């Protein structure tokens, strides 16, 4: 059976690639600190020695649109193209071709359906920065096969936060039941408080520092009950108009498990958002 070698959750800021590769006058003043934090975070994945990456993210209306919006979708293909043209233009992200792990994708789909999740799938999924940015930060050589899992955090009606947690718990069970002697890292990306295109987009901090403080504590301490007691689809409008991406962090809390304290926690307060990085090592996962 497969081993969950690491559980990792992070934000996926699309400007990291440009900030980290810029030089001279083009290099932002916060770049060196950001790079140092990312390199420490990257080491937590390297230490786990994974063979496969399950990547939880969300399509930013690139391929999934209001004519057909799945709530949860698994990419099932031998290769995945990335990124999209606007991401190359706006963020300087590179074109990428990532190998898929079709056998694990098929296992997650079959067993996930039997576990009560009506998962959609795509054999022609093109992925965006919610998946590629964590690969750039955590595994820049992009040499491991992936299984992308996309969630709907943008288009109402969305699943409730508790459903994201349930899927996280189920996803871990599905990976552990995969009959392959492989080490799998489950990596998910979301947002803390975030405003896009609204009046709070470009503040000194994220739009709701108090929410960010509580969110980091919930995640770091595995406080699923405390999080679910305060976070609802309605409440997530208050910290910023794009804060529903926090539900992907809640999914990863479900993967890590109730009460699971993160082995690595780090944050960086940028000019308009709080970046956050978490790693858990399930018991016995490290060699």
Protein Blocks (a to p, Z undefined) as FASTA:
>chain_A
ZZdfbdcdddddfklmmmmmpgcjllcfklmmmmmmmmmmmmmmmmnopabdcdddddeh
klbcfklccfbdcdddfbdcdddfklmmmnopacddddddfklmmmmmmmmmmnopacdd
dfkbccdfklmmmmmmmmmnopaccddddddfkbccdddfklmmmmmmmmmmmmmmpccd
bdddddddddddddehiaklmcfbdfblmlmmmmmmmmmnopaklmmmmmcfklmmmnoc
klmmmmmmmmmmmmnoghiacfbdcddddfkbccdddddddehkaZZ
